[in-house]
Amino acid sequence: MPKARFVAMLRRRRDGKTDYNTRKKVILSKENFIAIRISGRNTNVQVSEAKIGGDNVIAAAHSRELKKLGWKSSGKSIPAAYLTGLLAGQKAKNVGVESAIVYSGIRPFRAASRIAAAVKGVIDAGIAIPVDEEVLPSEERIKGEHIAAYASSRKGSESPQFSTWKKAQLSTEKFGDHFEQIESKIKGGK
């Protein structure tokens, strides 16, 4: 009776952290790459370059940095992902990065997603990324108009879902202005 052959998976693949085929393509391209991670509360965008000893992070932005600029809403929403990407793109542009590719790891790159919103932010900062414009979210979604419309249908700040808005005294009518205020602070370099 022949023995069954067992092929062990690499630990990071088993844990659902690394797609080695995609990772190999990124390394062989010798381009800077953008890694976007969205957790349960925050968004993290890193512009990195692959080195033999490990990745070298050139520029990074975290949605907690938006709070320092005055952001009063969620750190994982589409507008927050866009603003975090814009901030990371500004930092990368300041250190001389001209172009990059997207590396989303195990997570799929879906059209109009939070990852796509972060990519749009990096593109708007002036970094060239080869991505089709059709997969990026619309301006209405980036500015959070869909969130404000949903909040107004749920009676806005009275809904427990928008309790942070109530604490920050942010209404559905003021959300678009609030977004534009933070965007201008990032673009202005402050």
N, C-alpha and C positions, 0 to 999 in steps of 0.2 A: 504494500500500500504506500503510494507516494505521499511525502509530507507536503502540507500546504505552505506556500511561501508567504511570509509576512513582510510587508514593506512598511517601515515606520515613517510616519509623516514628521516633518520638522516641527519642533515645538511651537514656534510662532505661527505656523500655518494651522496647526491643531487648535491653538488658542483663538484663532480667528483674527490675528493681528497683521499678518503680512501675506500678500499675494506675490510669491517669488517670481512668477512669470512677468507680471507688470513691473515689478521692482527691477528686474534684469533689463527690461526695455528702457526704463528711465536712466539707469546707470550707463548703458551703452550709448545713449543719445548724447551724453556729455553736455547736456543743457542744465541750467539752473531749473529747479522744480519747486512748485508750490504745493505744500502739504496742508490740507484743511481738515481740521478735526472739530466736530460739534458734539459736545457732551450734553448732559441733561440740563445744564444751566448756562453754559458758555460756548463761545466760538474761539478757536485758535487758528491763526493763519501764519505759516512759516515759509519763507523763501530760503531754500537751501541749495547747496551744491554737494554732489556725491564725491567723497574722497575714499581712498583705500582703507584708512583707519576708521571711517565712519562719516556720517553726513556732517557738513559744516553749515550751521545756520547763519545766513547772511543778515536777514532781517525777520522780525517776528512782531505780531500784534495779537493781543488778547482782548476779548470783549470787556474785561474788567477795566482796561484802559479807557474805554468809552465812558465809564462811570466817572472817571476823573475829569472828563471833558463836559460832564453834565448830563449824560444819557440817563433817562429815567425809566426806560422800559426793559423788556427782557433782553438777555444777552445771547439768546439762541434763535431769535426770530430772523426772518428774511431781511428786514432793515438792519438789524444788528450785524448779521453776517456780511452784508454789503459794506457797512461802515468799517467793520474790522478788516475786511479785504482792502478797502480804500486806504486805511491807516498803514497796513503792512506794505501796500504798494508804494505809498509815499516814502516810507522808510527805506525800501529797497531802491527806489529811484535816487534817493539821496546818497546811497553808497555806490551808485553806478550800474545797477542792474538794468539792462535794456529789454531782455526777453526771458521767458521761462515757459515751462510746460506744466500741466496739471498732473499731480499724483494724488489720487484719492484713496489709495490703499485698497482695503477690502470693500469699502463702501462704494456702491455704484454711483457714477456721475449721471444724475437724472436731470431732465429738462426742467427749468424753473424751480429748482430745489434751492436749499440754503447753501449748498456747496457751489451751485451755479451763481448765486447772488454774491458770494465771496469772490469768485473769479471775476465777475463783472466789476466789483470794486477795485480789484487789482488792475484790470484793463483800463478803467477810468482814471487811475493814478498815472497811467502812461507806460505800463509794462506791456509789451507785445506778447500775446498768448494765442496760439493757434486753436481757436474754438469757433464754432458756428454761432452766429448771432441769434439763430432761432432757438437755441437751447437756453439762452440767458433769460431771466425773468423780465417782465415788462416794467416800465417805470412806475406804474401804479402799485405793483406788488413790492417793488424796492422801497418806495416811499411809505409803504404800510397802509395804503388806503383800504385794502381788504381787511386788515386788522381793525381799523377804526370803524368800518362799516359793520363788522361783526360785533364789536363792542357796543355800538349804538343799538343794534338789534337785541343785545342782551342787557340793555339798560345801563351800559357803560360802567361807571365806577361802582355801581351798586352790586354788580356781579362779583362773587368771590374770585372769579378767574382773573379779574383786573384789579385786584386789591393793591398791587404796587402802583397802579395809576392813581388810585385814590390817595395813597400816602404821599405821592409826589405832586398831587393836585394837577394831574394831567388829564385833560378831557379829550373826547374823540375829535372835537373840532380843532384842538391845538396840536394834535399828534403830527400832522404834516409840517407845521411850522417848526416844531421841536426837532424833527428829523433834519430839515434844511439848516437849522441853526448848528447842529452838531456837524453836519457835512461841510458847512462853510468853515468851521473851526479847524477841521482836518485839512481841508484844501488850503486854508490860510497858513498852515504850519504851526498853529497854536494848540 
